[in-house]
Every structure is written in C-alpha cells, then in structure tokens.
Amino acid sequence: MELNEIVSRIVKGIKVIDDMTEIQRSANPPSIWGNYLKGVGCNYERDFQIELVEWWNNKYDDSCLEENISYPEKSPVGGTLWCDICLYETPSSGLRDSDEYEWAIELKLL
C-alpha cells in the first residue's frame, strides 16, 4: 500500500472519529466553562490511536493496523520503545505468514 493511500484513509478516519468519539476530557485545571467538547482535538494521542485502529480494522478488509508494536532492534524494557501503529496488507487467504509490517507510523497530535 502506498503512503498517499494510508494518509487518505487516515484523513477519512479523523472525520469519522471526530464525529463519533465518546471520549470527553476535562479541562485541566478545571474551568468554569466545564469539560472540553468531545472530539479528536481534545483527545490524547493514545485515545486517537485506539479509535483509529478500531475504525480502520472495521472499515478495511485489505489491510490491518496494530498498535504498540515494539521496535525490532530495541527492547521495550525500561522505556517506551513502541511504534504507535503498524500496518500490513491482509493476504487473500486471510492467513498472515510473516511478522513483518509494511509501514510503521508514529502519531503526533497537536
């Protein structure tokens, strides 16, 4: 799968997740106006990661996202050496014959 296809799908997912998320964060410090509105803009990176993986895997049959995959050359002991999401294309047989991923993606929310 090409990078532009992945980005295009994630962009579609942002809109869907923003409209459907039930996660609502409270203002920190507490605000006289109450909690933030629901949506991607107020979610933590981890919140978005979980919802993106769930949305993607329900929407697309040709590929799969997995979350928190350790880097192959690093040991996760004593640190957070995890890639946010990794993608592999789903074989037509439905059985994956390798532990390798086509793409490793680090999410950054602003």
N, C-alpha and C positions, 0 to 999 in steps of 0.2 A: 504494500500500500504506500502510495506517495505521501509526502509530508503535507502537500496542499489539501489532499482529501481528509487527512486527520484533522487539520486545522479547521476545515469547513464543517466537519461533523461536530467538533467541539464548540464552534460558534453556534450551531443549531442547538446544541445541548445547553449552552448558557441560557438562552432564552427560555427553553422549556423548564429548566431547573429553577430559574429566577421566578417564573410564574407558579411553580408547583411546590416549592420548598415549604416545609412546615417549621423549619428551624428559625427561631427568633432570638436574637441576642439582646441582652440588656445593656443599657448604656453603662459605661464604666469611666468615671464614677457615676452613681445613679443620677439621673436627670429629672428635673421637674416635669419634663415632657413625656416621661415614660420610656418604654423599650424602643429599640430601633424597629423599623418596619421589616417584615420578612423579605428576604431576597438575597441574591448572590453577593451584593455589595457589602452586606453586613456579616456574612458568614466567615468563619475561619477557613483557612486553606484546607484543613482536614475535612471540614463539613462538605465543601465543594468536591473534594476528591472522592469521598464516599458516594455522593449523589451522582457524580459524573460516571463513575464505574458502573453503578447500578443502572442508570439510564442507558448508557452505551450498550451494555450486555443484554438489555431487554429489547433494544431497538435494532441492533445489527446482528445478523447471523454469520457474516463473513469474517468477523474478527472478534477478538476478546480483549478487554482490558483487565489487568490485575493490579492490585495496589500493594505498596510497601514491599517491593522486591529488593532483597539485599544485592549490593553491587558484587559482581562475581569475584573481583580481586580484593575485596575488603571483608573483614569480619565485623559483624554488627555489634560485637561485644564491646561495651564501654562507650558506645556512641550511637548516633542516629545515622548510620550509613545505609540508608534505604533510598531507593528511587521511588518517587511518588506513584507513578503509574507506568506500566509496561504493556506493550501491545504485541499481539501475534495474530496472524491470519488463521482462521479456522479451516482446517483441511476439509475437503468434500466428504471424506469418510467420517468426519466428526471426531476422530481419534488423533490426538496430538502425539507426535513421535519424537519430540525434542523439547528440551527445557530452555532453548534459546528463544529470545524475543527479537522482533524486528525493530521495535522502537522503544527507547526508554525516555520518559518525559518527566521533567521537573515542573511542577505547577508553581506559579507565583501569582498571588492575588494582591492587588494594590488597594 
